[in-house]
Amino acid sequence: MANRPIPHNVRSSGALIASNSHNGIAIFTGHDLGFGAVCSGRVTIANVGPVPGDFRLCETDASSHFAPGELKLVIDDITGDHPDSVFIGDIGGLPSAGVGLGRFEPDRPRKFRFLVILGLSTNGAEQHKSASATYEWGVLSSEFA
């Protein structure tokens, strides 16, 4: 799953700038998955600018040859003691407007985990199919917008 850079959102009162620990590279890849197999990856997103801002996660260029429900995507915010669910569904199933991730304070990185799970009841024909998506971390607004 590819990961695109975050566009900078510059305001006259300050810049809202984000960093991405996997900027432009895959968060995870998986090949020849068996029934119930899990692929996972983690990424850290941080607001390195001087102002807080609201972030979102968007899915672009998504393609899946699996039947609905056969390949599950789980995205969690794992920053705190307990994971917070961001999305559970099929690759290509994020809303077109993205998913709100809440307020990112300056210099307080957030960690996200991506899991892809091939269903236990998946038939043999599904095993050799493919799926891919690109995820973009964007800014909804800043305190000074």
Residue, then its C-alpha position, 0 to 999 in steps of 0.5 A: m500500500a503506497n503512501r503519498p506525501i502530505p501537501h503543505n497548508v501555509r497560512s499567514s499566521g503560521a505554517l501547518i506542516a506534517s511529516n510522514s515516516h513512510n513518505g512515498i514508500a509502501i506501508f506494507t506489502g503482502h504476497d501469496l497470502g494463505f487463508g486468515a493471513v495478516c499483513s501489517g505496517r505502521v506509519t507515524i504522522a506528525n504536525v511539525g508546524p507551529v499551529p494545531g490542525d485537523f487531519r484526515l486520511c484519504e484513499t486514492d487509486a484503490s483497486s481490489h480484485f477480491a469479492p467484498g468482505e474477503l480482504k479486510l482492511v483495518i486502520d487503527d490509531i495506536t498512539g495511546d494505550h488502547p487502539d482507536s479504530v479509524f476504519i474497518g472495511d474493504i480496500g477501496g471502501l474509505p469514504s471519498a471525502g476521507v476519514g477525519l483523524g482529529r486535531f494534531e497538536p504541534d510536535r505530538p506524533r500519532k502512530f497508525r497501524f494498517l492490517v490487511i486480513l484474508g478471510l478464513s472462508t476465502n475460496g482458493a480462487e481468491q488467493h491469487k488475486s491482488a489489491s492495492a491503494t494509495y493513502e494520503w494524509g491531508v489537512l482539513s483545517s488549522e486553528f488559523a484557517 
